[in-house]
Amino acid sequence: MSSGFKKYRMTRKNVLLLAQAIINVNGKIAWQDYASDSPYPDQHSLTLNDIKGSPEKLERFRNEFTHQMYSNVINDEMQRLEQEL
């Protein structure tokens, strides 16, 4: 099924594509904030609407998650979603 790996430029459209792919594959967008001093890292999650609605959250997502497009599963899902657009 996989049509091979595709490199994406991180335009706004592709950032949102990545976000949707992560939600589809993992059920949610979640990460741990190791920058805080808390002994238990804060769990953060974002919705697609959070990312669409806030330039800061879009940027935060891009910084935290761009590397995930190098996961074959996520990359395949991005390509599948792109076909549907």
Number of C-alpha atoms within 10 A of each C-alpha: 5 11 9 10 14 13 9 16 10 14 10 15 11 17 22 20 22 26 27 21 26 22 17 15 12 11 10 16 19 17 15 13 14 12 8 10 9 9 7 10 13 14 10 10 12 16 15 16 11 14 20 16 11 11 12 12 17 21 14 12 22 21 10 14 18 16 9 16 25 15 11 14 15 21 24 20 21 23 19 15 15 12 8 6 5
